[in-house]
Amino acid sequence: MSHKEEKEEQQNPYDSIGNAKLLLVSIERNTGAWGYLYQKFREDEDEILDILVLLQKIARQVEQVFPDARGFIRQGLSE
């Protein structure tokens, strides 16, 4: 169920918060990977920094819409 559908039907945003948590975890892992590339490929520093900044902007936007996402417990994954 989408976040929009959950709001329209006044449902508990369980699916959306779970998806937001997954997105935040993915952003963290990507940030780590790009950080490693940043250290290894200094000649591409500007491009890599642009990607890192974009990832952080996306994470902030997700956290604004879903402030409880980081604390969400994903059954079988976050336990």
Secondary structure, DSSP 8 states (H G I E B T S, - for coil): --HHHHHHTT---HHHHHHHHHHHHHHHHHHHHHHHHHHH-GGGHHHHHHHHHHHHHHHHHHHHH-TTGGG---TTTT-
